[in-house]
Amino acid sequence: MIRTILLLLTAMSAHAVEIIAHRGFSARAPENTLGAFNLAWENGTDACELDVYLTADGKTAVIHDKDTKRTAGVTLDVATSKQAELTVLDAGSWKGKEWANEKIPTLEQALATLPKGKQRFFIEVKCGAEIVPELKRILEPMKDRAEQLVIIAFNHDAAAESKKAMPWVKVYRLAAGKTKDKKPTDLTQLIADTKTDKLDGLDLGSTDFPWDDAMVKQIRDAGFGLYVWTVNKPTDVQRFAKLGVDGITTDDPVMVRDALAKP
């Protein structure tokens, strides 16, 4: 009887932590492709994260890097290339021959994979606020599915302008534990800035921040949601779940689900 209760409590706890597939199921499929997103949905992830840039012709490309060299094998600068030049590239072969037909998708194509229901997309803006009008154009027709959409961004202006333009979408500020000059991120200032911008919370790196109960309380006391990226070890999954984060971003959503299910 006691064991049954413990298993039920564990299952409830696991369900309470949102599992977010980083760039889709990127442990098994080429990141930021329709194949990676569909594989994640098929394996029961709660959400997928993707990266999006604005192209030279004012459209979108779902890709993490500033150029296409790493994932497409040829070098095009995303911001100075047209959408059509990017979406014809092979973005799958680097992961394996079976993925050779995967292309760099548009944001519309990626969002089209989102199942009806409660699963979500975390849309990471990789450029600045210049993308916001196009982002709004694409997301506005999905307003009735607002609970399935989240915008995240490191760029202050991108996050703030997204929230102003689309107050019906949750927007979280991304931050690493150290700044570009290797100094510790000032969490108190980050919280203050996030509150000023009327954002919904923080999405923080798993390393360098002083992750403990006091840190989580400080963020919760501000009324914020709290997510963590990128977590790929079962012991870390269990640690962050115990701290009470809302969601965990990972390259392997199946691993996270299994780790959360363990007593």
N, C-alpha and C positions, 0 to 999 in steps of 0.2 A: 504494500500500500504506500509506504513512504517513498519507495523507489519510483512508483507511478507518479506521485505528486512532484517529485524532483524532475522527472522527465517532462512533465507538463509545464513546469516553471521554466525549464530550459528552452522548450519549444516557444513559449511565449516571449522569452527574452530574445531569442534568435529572430523572431518575426518583427520585433520592435526595432531592430537595427537594419536600416536600409542597405542593401547590397548594390553597389554601383560598379558596373563593369567599365573599367578604364579604357577608353577608346574602343569600346566593345569588348568582346572576349579576346583581348590582345595576347593572352598567353598561348592561345591556340590558332588564332586567325590574324591576318594582316590588319594592323590597327587602323581605325577610322575608315573602315570599308563597310559596305552593306553586308558582306559576309560575316564580318566580326559582330555587327549589331544583331543580325538574325541569329547567329549562333548563341549569343548571350540570351536573347529572348527565349530561344528553344530550350536553354538550360535553366530557365526560371529566375533569371536575375530580376531584381526589383527595378533597376534603372541602368541606363547606359550613359556614359560621358562621352562627348565628342568635342573636337577643337574646330573652330571656324575662323577663317580670314575673309576679308573683303578683297575681291579681285580688282584688277585695273579697270574693268568695265562696270564696276559697281555691283557685282554679283557675289556669290559665296563659293568657297571651296572648303571642304572638310578635310583638314590636314593639320598636323601638329607643328611641323617645322616651317621656317620662313621660306625654305626652298624645297624642291622635290627630290634632291639627290639621294637621300637615305632610303626613301621608300619607293621611288620610281626609277632610280638608276640614271636619270638624266637631270641636269640642273636647270630648273626654271625658278626664278624668284616669284613667289606667289602674288605679292602685292602689285607687281608690275606686269603680270601676265593676265590674259583674258580667261574667263571661266572655261570657254571651249578648248583652249590650249591645255588646260590642266586636266579636265575630265576625260580626255582620251588616253591619258597615260596609264600604263600598267602599274598599279600600286599593290599588287599581290604576289608577284613571282618571287620577290625577295624572301617571302615567308615559306614558299614551297610551290612546286609546279602545279599543284592542285588548285592554287589560288590565282592562276595566271590571268583569269578574266576579270579580276576585281579592279575597279577604277577608283579614282579620287571622286567621291560623290559631291553633289551639291547639298546644301542644307535641306532643301525640299525633299530630295531623294532619301536622305537619312531619316528625316522625320516621318516619312511615309512608312517606314518599317515599324513604327511605334504601335504596339497593340492597343486596341480599345480597352479601357479599364483604368487600373491604378498604377501601372508601370510608367516610368518617367524618363525623360531625357534631361541630362545636365549639359547645357550648351556653354562651353567655355569660349569666350571671346579672346582671340589671340592677338588682335590688333587694338586700335583705339576706338574712341566714340564715333568715328566716321562710319562705322558699320551699323549704328543704331537705327537709322531710317530704313535700311534694307531688312534688318532683323525684325523690325516692327511690321513691315509689309508682309513678311513671310509668316510671322506668328499670329497676326491679327485674325486670320480666318480660323485659327485654332483656339480662339478665346473661350469657347465653351469647354475646352479641355485644359484650361489653365492649370489645374492641379497636376497635370502630367508634364509641365514644362518648368524648368529652372534655368536661370542664367547665372554663370559664374565668371569672374574675371579678376586678374591681378591688377589690371589697369584701373586706377581710381576713376577716371573720367568715364571709361566704358561702363563700369558698374553703376555709377551714379546716374548717367544719362539713360541707361537701360531702364532703371527704376522709374525715372521721371516720365519716360515715353510709354512704359508699359507697367503701370502700378499694379496691374492684375497678375503679373508674373513674379514669383519669388526670385530674389537676386541675392547671391552670396558673394562676399569678398574673399578672394583667394589670397593666401599669404604663405610664404616659406618662413621657417624659423630664423633665418638669417637674411640680411639685406644683401644687395649686390656687392657691397664693400665688406662683406663678411662680419658685420656687426649684428648682435642679437636684435630681432624685431621687437620693437616696443609694443607689447600687447595692449597696454593701457591706452596708448595713442591710437592704435588700430581699432580698438573698440569704440573710442570716441569718434573717430572719423566715420566708422560704419554706422554709428547712431545718427550722426549729422546728415549722412546721405540717405537715411531712412531705409537702409537695406534690411534684409531679413536674417542675416547671420554671417557666420564665418565658415570657410572651408580651408582647413589648415594642414600643412605638411606634417607628416608623422615623425620627422626627425627635427632636432634642434630646438623645438619648443619645449618648455619644461612641463610636459604632460603629467598632471597629477590632479587630485580632487580639487585642490585650491584653484588651479587654472580653469578647470571646467566650471566651477562655481562662479568665478569672476565673469565668465562669458554668459552663463545662464542668468546671472543677476542683471545683466544688461538686456535680458529678454530675447536673446538670440538663439537661433538654431545653430547646430555645430556638427560639422562633417570633417573627416580626416582623409588624406591621400598620402601616398599610394601604399597600401598595406598588403604584403605578399607572403607573410609568415603566419601560420596558425596561432602561435603564441602571442604575436602582436595583435591579431584579430581579437583574441579573447581579452587581452589587456584593455584595448580601446572599448570593447563592448562593456566591460566591467566599469569603465570610467563614465559610461552613459552617453556616448556620442549618438547622434541621430542616424548617421550613416557612415559606411566605410567604402572608399573607392579602392579597387583592386584590379590587377591584371587577370585574376582567376576567381570569378564569382562562385564557382563550384567549391573551391577550396574554402572560401569564406563561409559558405553555407554549412559545409561539413564541420568547420571549426566552431561555429556558433551552436551547432547541435550537440557538441560534446559537453557532458556534465562537468 
